[in-house]
């Protein structure tokens, strides 16, 4: 990271954030529809996507509702991605197994990772442990992003792969990347 | 409990899913998309005669309206119908608020309400004896929704929805009959043919 800082102008570096990378990469791939169930870590990203008229973005009551919306939009010719938290991903096994995977929908998910690296809620740390086994049991593509310097590569390539192979992908945003949510009292 | 269920809470005729679905399909002249919910709802859509703009769900109970919302957002010039069972809608009632907020002009939702999970053995839903789905939808902010009193009224409401300025929801009370046909369970073909039907893809 220190080396990267030296090789980039201070201004450019200041501008480069993980949420900026997500927003710009979504745009580059013409991903306009972004339903979400909010998460503290995603706050800035959600705010910036709302502020950008390129996007159609709104909250849904449940994550699987957002997956349904994205699936319909894809079939209608509009690309989308879903934002959620770890505990929200835990509600998705059925819709992944009965809609996204068998119908070959390139469902792109950004999952803000709770439950690890300083979690303060035991339930969050337990539900987090179900996430990767579920992804692996469905043989789904997934990556855990921990570093800003490789984040754009991961997001860009994963979106490309999801669309060209018509397969879902989960991009897990580690606290190492985002800072996570910490207990403050 | 069961006795209460038998007392009609509304002055609406008990109709038949396949008959109503056939009446709907007969009215579609402009390549309107139709999303058929899980189970009997899409079986009857299939039985009413396959159309290239039909999408059949083979799982993900409760997602007919969200999927239809996605299609409606992607293709604002096309009218979209979604057929959903009452039990399915109970699983995903939050979507009514999402749809009311986004208010797509081109979406019509039809709820086939028999008060039972017909396909699993006709057990009553938790809502059967006490809840009014059209009232729920109204409470969610969908101002243009109504129970169809009979078949003629259903057809009238469908006609109205075709030029409605916002999303509409039609509740229909139906009998306990199973679906007439069985959808061919080939999800990739269903999806691909739907995309061809919507003009998103060209055939190989």
Interface residues (C-beta under 8 A of the other chain):
Chain A: X33 X35 X56 X58 X59 X60 X61 X62 X64 X65 X66 X67 X68 X69 X70 X71 X72 X73 X74 X75 X76 X77 X78 X80 X94 X95 X97 X98 X99 X102 X103 X104 X105
Chain B: X33 X35 X55 X57 X58 X59 X60 X61 X62 X63 X65 X66 X67 X68 X69 X70 X71 X72 X73 X74 X75 X78 X92 X93 X94 X95 X97 X98 X101 X102 X187 X188 X190 X191 X194 X195 X198 X199 X200
